[in-house]
Amino acid sequence: MASPFVGIPVDLGARIVQGSLRRQRVFRDRSDPLALPEDILYERYRFSSEGIRYLIVLVGPYVGNATKRSRALTVAQRVCISLRFFATGTYLHTVGDAEHISKNTVCHAIRKVVAALNTLLNKFVVFPSFLPAQTVKEAFYQLAGFPKLIGAIDCTHVPLNAPLGEHEADFVKRKSTHSINVQMTCDHQLMVSSVDWLGPRLKDFPGVKSWPTVSARCGAIHKITNCRYDGVIVGDRGYACMTFLITPYGDPQTPSEASFNRALSTCRVKIEMTFGVLKARFNCLRGLRVKPERASQIITACVVLHNIATIRKERTPHVRLVADDVVDPITIDHPTGVAVRRAITAQYFG
């Protein structure tokens, strides 16, 4: 059989054979940050391609270009740059190197996206839930038999690594590290239903300071105390037991009290799980190198993104629960709160 390369120089024939065996290279459009497989998109940005496109449309009116310069970042680039920072928590110059842009450009993009997400806070963080209050109560009751429950409350510390100036001592926690103290409530689906800033130190927890001052600063508590919702929330012994905030017995003496504590713990762990998912999804919350005011904006942005991801059923990171921070237990509970706790125990756990 005659060779198909008769009359063709040997070196050219070899190149033709090699070229026919070599797989054609496909170049990714670097101007399109979504031109990647779904697994890589989630690893980098914590959202699927559809989720990122949703965010682009959502924040587009707030972060769109005010200039027609050819080298200005697109909305998609700004969103992906910000998501990459939230997901990794790395240095801005590292994010810039990965996206082939300068550190200043990264900082400007993140600022715009954070501001946009803060603007959307009240649309995506709703107390007690996006679902009707009765639906939330029924879900918690089916979970542990705890009645009239519309949420769980607790605080978490977000470490701060930036110089804090003259107020540095105000942000020192028990282990001589610096952090900002954030209080949140959640529903049974791990959706954040409120976020409040109670101060940097553990002594600023509700129940330690005068309650009228604290309740005025806490959106969820303020709504319950003003009788907007017929229900209660549960917390740990770092809070005082009140008519609308139920805490466990410090030293249960009867089987009924022990059963009450177990049911309350089963419901309260939802807020611990929420913190775990939030910090696993956005590693920047494990240590922010910004001032407290800026840190509060980034945390709020991450909370909004967490709720969006939950609503859209984005992939949930695996979370391993760890022991809670040690808190100073409240020894003086309000008499009305103690009465409500005893009534719930007698009626549902007796």
Secondary structure, DSSP 4 states (H G I P E B T S, - for coil): ---TTTTS-HHHHHHHHHHHHSPPP----TT-TT-S-HHHHHHHHSS-HHHHHHHHHHHHHHH--SS--TTSPPHHHHHHHHHHHHHH---HHHHHHHHTS-HHHHHHHHHHHHHHHHHTHHHH--SS-SS-HHHHHHHHHHHH--TTEEEEEEEEEEEB-S--GGGGGGGB-TTS-BEEEEEEEE-TTS-EEEEEE--SSGGGSTTTS-HHHHHHH-HHHHHHHTTSSS-EEE--TTS---SSEE---SS--SHHHHHHHHHHHHHHHHHHHHHHHHHHH-GGGG-B-S-HHHHHHHHHHHHHHHHHHHHTTPPPPP----PPPP--------HHHHHHHHHHHHHH--
